[in-house]
Amino acid sequence: MIQILDLLIQRNGSDALRVDSLDIHRGETLAVVGPNGAGKSTLLLALARLIRPVSGEIIYDGKSLMQLDELEYRRKISFVFQAPLLMDMTVEQNVALGLKFRGTSKDETRERVGKWIKQTGIESLSKRRAGQLSGGEAQRVSLARAFVLEPELLLLDEPFSSLDPPTRAKLIEDLSALLKADHRTAVFVTHNLNEAAKLSHRIAVIVGGRLRQVGPARQIKAHPADEAVEAFLQELPRSR
Amino acid sequence: MLIDSEILQITILSIQVSAIATVISLVIGLPFGTWLALGNFGARSFILSIINTGMALPPVVVGLVVAIMLWRSGPLGELRLIYTPIAIIIAQTIIAAPVVTGLTAAALEALDPRLQQQLLGLGASRVQMVWYLWREARLPLLAALMAGFGSVILEVGASMMVGGNIRGQTRVLTTAIVLETSKGEFGQALALSTLLLVLTYLINLALTWIQQRGRKADGQSARRKS
């Protein structure tokens, strides 16, 4: 579905991310792990076409991303950020936002919003305003807002990192169930290897602005591709 | 002594002129301030510093420049706008536009910068993104509007210089106050001043009420969270 070739992205004048080659298959969940500042979020922003690479290519369904109409492409994807970034409106209105951007009919919007509000367990919150939600509730709304678009590609940038451990564990479980049931292509950024292993089919390790290794969690743990990956794995707390 | 119908005419003209100047300032300042807040270009800081300086433009200086431009022998003299309400509107727009622009830029810069990417990531077009950013910053934007209106309804220098304070034509509340004071009619000047203050208060009261309605929801949410 997506091929990345010789990608180089610079931010503030210096190299932020290099990816020699990476394939993302339709229906798979790819977790991207690495230390803070490694370039994980940069990869997601590039996949969302929110930043432009200096060189290299991202090919989406056989076409270079830069050749696709920007808005048309962005409407095939959906992005969940680390912070919920909800708008000052009700939960229902927040969930419906992306559909409104796409000009979806009122009936269809009502039906899809109702379905995903239920799936993400926020039915009781639907009439509340965003400012009245806890962190966990807000992040659930953020997930519903992304899933309701039923995107071809779902991009999740450490969506649970600011939550307390029990809320986080529950949301990971729910997201895992949603992704499995939905067979949606997703790229999930985290710095937690266990979380990555639980949610994904494969893991991509980015250290020091370079994609080092891609494979199943077990393989990465058993055979780190280089010293940088090994050092990253060793630095992870045991609880992770 | 001014008679009641004349006071009414002066009051209506004051509101009309300042409201039109504020609306034009909004039409200029809202997109320009948005461009400055969201843009990423080299001269951005320089332009913002000019706008911030413009927010404190002395009305008499604006009046002088507009008067030179519109003077019968000036570059725009043929338009015959000097000593007309349009001249006052032009001068007041020059005073209010930097205020609206600067405060719009500040209001949008105060939003989480990731909100732009989030809206785009949900499939918003650029126009939809800007519209929802304005919606999110609607309370400080309303404050920008209030500040813009306040800066022109209360100014006297520019209105006097380019309007000429002509009875029945370009006399507004502030210029009438100056005239009555110069004639020693302090009672009349005080009455007009009170009228001006009440008028400004009522307009700001209405806008503040709208602002507080928005804040009330946030206050309730904070209490519920705790």
Interface residues (C-beta under 8 A of the other chain):
Chain A: L45 A48 L50 L71 R74 R75 I77 S78 F79 F81 A83 L85 M87 D88 L97 G98 F101 R102 R129 G131 Q132 S134 R145 A146 L149 L155
Chain B: D112 R114 L115 Q117 Q118 L120 G121 L122 G123 A124 S125 Q128 Y132 R135 E136 A217 D218 Q220 S221 A222 R224 K225
